């Protein structure tokens, strides 16, 4: 029995040493395999621990036969965070007005759509269709995977770019430091229900389109 414990402890120690030595490679593998779902699950757990409401993976109708995918929406006490998750590996270089952001990994360049602008289009749609919601209620949040290297910058008091590790911490700071009034909980519930119903309608339409 004691010998088995020594063997188990030895194996565990070897695994810990390997993880420390290959930490970056392990993270790259995890991000590549799990995609956005891992980050969404992580956000869900943090939201649950901090009494925040969260909805993942919404398709929203933005015109006749047109739909936009929203990764995540988080409801704080004072603001609603329209959240886009960026899963990339390498250094991200960008100017806030760029249509494309540059991703550099192992000396290779790739381009991704500016997620801030993608969220702006979603926000513009929500302002048109959700009764009572105002521009000041919505925050544009971009969450970058832990394998992204980037210069920390917050474009404005309504737009934020943050790593997955700091996302909920940032939301809590924004809520705590704001002098704005708390949104009526009944309004939060109404907004959440509206977003959810729009998502259901869009999913039904998309499924019907695929069957045609």
MARRO-581508 format. One line per 10 residues: number of its first residue (from 0); their letters; for each residue x negated, y, z of C-alpha. Coordinates in steps of 0.001 Angstrom, whole numbers. Each point is the difference from the previous one (the first is absolute). Layout:
<pts>
NUM> A> X:Y:Z  ...
</pts>
This chain:
<pts>
0> XXXXXXXXXX> 0:0:0  -2777:2438:991  -1941:-936:-3138  3049:815:-2160  300:3416:1668  -3664:730:-729  514:-965:-3643  3118:2194:-286  -1835:2915:1619  -2928:-479:-2378
10> XXXXXXXXXX> 2278:-37:-3046  1792:3135:1251  -3323:1773:544  -1137:-886:-3521  3282:1326:-1443  -374:3257:1938  -3581:441:-1234  1056:-707:-3587  2860:2519:283  -2343:2680:1337
20> XXXXXXXXXX> -2576:-692:-2733  2563:-67:-2798  2515:2516:1394  277:2046:-3203  357:-3055:-2222  2689:-1442:2281  1958:3262:-102  -238:139:-3788  1287:-3575:-223  2886:669:2403
30> XXXXXXXXXX> 1096:3146:-1856  -270:-1709:-3391  2091:-2980:1103  2659:1631:2187  721:3140:-2031  2324:2642:1403  2027:-2489:2051  -2677:-213:2691  -33:3774:425  3791:154:30
40> XXXXXXXXXX> 125:-2677:2695  -2605:1907:1993  2018:3204:-287  3135:-1903:1052  -1691:-1261:3167  -1310:3460:897  3383:1580:-684  1709:-2571:2222  -2458:736:2810  651:3739:-305
50> XXXXXXXXXX> 3791:-78:-530  -199:1124:-3625  2406:-1228:-2658  -1563:-1347:-3195  1322:-1326:-3326  -2284:-1708:-2532  286:-548:-3748  2853:2135:-1249  957:388:-3651  1748:3316:-517
60> XXXXXXXXXX> 2038:968:-3093  -1388:3266:-1364  2042:220:-3180  2060:-2149:-2306  -1832:-3317:-244  -3080:1455:1725  -1360:-1084:3383  -2891:952:2254  -1558:-2310:2556  -621:1353:3486
70> XXXXXXXXXX> -2480:-2029:2035  1076:1115:3451  2076:2621:1744  -561:751:3699  2471:1938:2136  -1501:2075:2788  1899:2156:2465  -682:3207:-1943  -952:-1096:-3507  457:-2722:-2567
80> XXXXXXXXXX> -3237:-1306:-1532  200:-1030:-3639  -2934:-2404:-105  -1990:-1402:-2897  -2578:-2703:679  -3162:-31:-2091  -1838:-3336:14  -3421:516:-1528  -3594:-1048:604  -2771:2562:-276
90> XXXXXXXXXX> -433:3756:130  2952:2160:-1001  -772:3418:-1441  2747:2447:-738  1167:3541:-325  3497:504:1258  1297:1297:-3350  -1524:-2837:-2057  2433:-2214:-1855  -2391:-2899:597
100> XXXXXXXXXX> -2240:-882:2936  -3378:-1626:-602  -958:-3250:1742  -3665:-1018:-64  -1001:-3502:1023  -3311:-1668:-851  -785:2841:-2428  3201:-626:-1957  2643:2656:-453  3749:-549:-42
110> XXXXXXXXXX> 2897:2461:76  3223:-42:2012  3017:2288:-115  -67:2832:2538  2121:-1440:2865  756:3466:1394  1704:886:-3295  1836:-3341:-70  1442:741:3430  948:3527:-1069
120> XXXXXXXXXX> 2280:-1463:-2657  1654:-2251:2589  456:2933:2381  1509:2127:-2763  2513:-2758:-679  921:-439:3678  618:3725:363  2459:-152:-2889  2039:-3009:1069  -67:-271:3807
130> XXXXXXXXXX> 2472:2413:1546  -1393:2247:2704  -3654:-901:-379  -2390:2940:-435  -3512:366:-1335  -1334:834:3481  1282:-3374:1262  -2232:-2007:-2348  -3731:-658:205  -2077:-1366:-2872
140> XXXXXXXXXX> -2273:-2702:1441  -2614:-2028:-1893  -1506:-2949:1894  -3281:-1396:-1331  -1141:-3563:705  -2932:-505:2361  -2263:-853:-2950  301:3545:-1365  -2697:2568:617  1198:3582:-388
150> XXXXXXXXXX> -475:3528:1261  2596:749:2662  2244:2801:-1222  3562:1083:693  1302:2056:-2931  2627:1876:2037  2226:-257:3032  2352:-2214:-2011  -2501:-2213:-1886  -2403:-2416:1647
160> XXXXXXXXXX> -2609:-2549:-1087  -1085:-2467:2671  -1548:-3439:471  2215:-2896:1050  -1691:-69:3424  980:3588:757  3427:213:-1663  2311:-397:3006  -2375:1969:2214  249:2873:-2481
170> XXXXXXXXXX> 3807:-182:-63  150:136:3797  -2347:3000:12  2119:1826:-2588  3133:-659:2047  -1613:1071:3271  -1607:3177:-1336  3063:1239:-1885  2241:2724:1386  2854:-1014:-2301
180> XXXXXXXXXX> 3224:-1344:1441  634:-3707:362  2269:-1397:-2724  3346:-1143:1355  -222:-3818:473  3356:-375:-1784  -1480:1830:-2994  -3048:-2290:45  2338:-2988:-12  2010:1508:-2878
190> XXXXXXXXXX> -3140:687:-2039  -1329:-3517:621  3313:-1510:-1049  85:2155:-3132  -3533:-1021:-1017  783:-3639:668  3221:111:-2038  -1760:1693:-2916  -2590:-2763:141  2670:-2720:-70
200> XXXXXXXXXX> 1727:1594:-2992  -3295:282:-1851  -942:-3623:741  3368:-1223:-1276  -401:2033:-3176  -3532:-1301:-552  1074:-3626:527  2881:485:-2440  -2406:1523:-2547  -2370:-2990:322
210> XX> 2850:-2432:-678  908:1744:-3262
</pts>
